[in-house]
Amino acid sequence: MPPPTTVRNVVVTGGGRGLGWEMADALVQTGHRVLITGARASAELEQACARWNQGRSTVVAAWRLADVAQWSDCQAVAAQCTDTFGQIDGLVNNAGRGMREISEEFNRKPALFWQADPQGFRNTNLLEANGWKMLIPAEGFPTNATDLSPHITKLKGTTPGIFAFAGLPEGTAKVMKELRRQGHNSTLIGGQIFADPDIGKILGPDGEGATYVAWYWWDVNAKTRDFEKKFLDEAKKRGVNKSGAHHVDASAYDIVYVFADAMKRTGATGDATKVKAERTAIRDALATTNIDGVIGKICFSKDNDSQLPAYIIRIKDGQRTLLDSHPPEKCS
C-alpha cells in the first residue's frame, strides 16, 4: 500500500495488546504515527513502540502509561502527543476492561458469557446483596437461535418471581414465548437495551407486566408531549409506524441543541484557520452545559458523564405505563 499523502497523528488507547495493538500497527504500517496508552505498567507498550520505530530515522510511535478514566491522564496524553508529533489528528478510544471484568483471560481466550462465573456480573452481586437468589446462572444464546427450550427447562420445578433479560426486543420475544409455553408466569425485568416503545406490541400477551427503565418519558411536561407528537408525525410522513420516540431518539434530538448551545457560547465561526482552537473551545464549553432538553435538565458531572433521569416503565394491557421515576443526580 502506498504511503498516505497526509501523515496523521493518532492516539490509540489500550494500544499495547489485542485490537488496540492491531489498529495501531495498521496505522503505522500505512504511514501514520501513533501514541499508544495502557492503564497498567507492563513491557507491552514499550516493546510495541520499539518494534514500530526500529530502522526508522524518525519516531513514528510513542507510549504513555495512562488511565483514560482520569481527566488528568487524558490531558497528559494529549500534551505528550502534541509535544512528540506536533498535533493530534485522531483518537481510537479502544481502552476498557469490558469482559475482562468476567475473566482476565478474555482478550486471549474469549469465553461465551453465559459460561462465565455469574459473580463477575456486578448487577448480579447487587441483587444477591439485597436478598435475591439466583436460581440458574446467567445464560445466553445466539441471536438467530430458534429452540430456546433447553435454557428455560433448567427452571423446571421452580418459577422465579423475576426473569431478567438483557437483549433486543426480537430476542426478548423468543425468550418470553418459551417461558410462557413452559408455564412460568415470572415478571420480565429488562434493561435499556430493549426499551423500545413498541416492546408491548412485539411481546404481545407474553410481555404483560414487563418492566424496564428508560431515560425519556413522553408525558412528563408540555415539552416532552410536543416532541412526541412531532416525532410521530415526522415518522409517519416517512412511512415509519412507531408507538413513540425511543429514549435514544430523544437524546439524539437534544444532542443537536447541546452542541448548538456550546457553539453559540464560544462564538464558533467555522473558519478553517481556527478549527483547532474552536474545537477546543467547544469541548471545554460542553463541560458547563446547562440547558433544558426533552430528556430533562442536561448537564455533565466532573467526570464528563451526562446525568440522566430514570423512568420505570411497565407494560399494562399492551401499553406503556409509567410506574415510577427517579431524578438525575445533580451536576457538580
TAJOUR-V722141 format. One line per field, one symbol per residue. phi: phi as a letter, one per 40 degrees, with the letter a starting at -180 (. if undefined). A space follows every 10 residues. Layout:
phi = ???
This chain:
phi = .ccccbcbbb cbcgccafcc cccccccccb gbbbbbbacb cacdcccccc cccdgbcbcb abbacacccb cccccccccc ccccbhabba bbcccicfcc ccaccdccbc bccccccccc cdcccccccb gcbccbcdba acdccbbbdc ccdccdgabc cbbcabacdc cccccccccc ccgcbdccbb cccbccdcdc cccgdccdgd bababbbcbc accccccdcc ccccccdcgb bbcicccccc ccccddcccc ccccccgdbg cdcbdccccc ccdccdcbda bcbcchcbab cccgcccbcb bcbbcbfgbc bccaabcccc cc
